Amino acid sequence: MAGEATIFKFLSPRLRPQPIDISAAALWGVAAASTALYLVQPFDWLKKTFFEKPKPEEK
């Protein structure tokens, strides 16, 4: 924990990020990623890439 305190030593105590700030940033990141995934909706590509087995090639 001592390493965390020294990272922000140059900032005044009022400006140092608090745990609630970090959790809020993480929550907003998850919300932004979910929204981007909803807008793009690459579900067909995901299914084809990861879940379907490739068909054997016939010669």
C-alpha positions in Angstrom: 0.0 0.0 0.0 2.9 2.3 0.5 3.5 2.3 -3.3 0.0 3.7 -3.9 0.6 6.6 -1.7 3.8 7.6 -3.4 2.3 7.6 -6.8 0.1 10.6 -6.0 2.5 12.3 -3.6 2.9 15.3 -5.9 -0.9 16.1 -5.7 -2.5 17.9 -2.8 -4.6 15.6 -0.6 -7.8 17.2 -2.0 -6.9 16.3 -5.6 -5.8 12.7 -5.0 -8.2 10.2 -6.4 -10.3 8.5 -3.8 -11.5 4.9 -3.9 -15.0 6.0 -4.9 -13.5 7.9 -7.9 -11.7 4.7 -9.1 -14.8 2.6 -8.7 -16.9 5.2 -10.5 -14.4 5.3 -13.4 -14.5 1.5 -13.6 -18.3 1.6 -13.7 -18.4 4.2 -16.4 -15.9 2.1 -18.4 -18.1 -0.9 -18.2 -21.2 1.2 -19.2 -19.3 2.6 -22.2 -18.1 -0.8 -23.3 -21.6 -2.2 -23.0 -23.1 0.7 -24.9 -20.5 0.3 -27.7 -21.2 -3.4 -27.9 -25.0 -2.8 -28.0 -24.5 -0.2 -30.8 -22.2 -2.4 -32.9 -23.8 -5.8 -32.2 -21.2 -8.1 -33.7 -23.1 -11.2 -32.5 -23.0 -12.9 -35.9 -19.3 -12.5 -36.2 -18.7 -13.6 -32.6 -20.9 -16.7 -33.2 -19.1 -17.5 -36.5 -15.6 -16.9 -35.1 -15.8 -18.6 -31.7 -18.7 -21.0 -31.5 -19.2 -22.6 -35.0 -16.9 -25.4 -36.0 -15.5 -24.9 -39.5 -16.9 -27.2 -42.2 -14.4 -29.7 -43.6 -13.4 -28.8 -47.1 -14.4 -31.2 -49.8 -12.0 -31.8 -52.7 
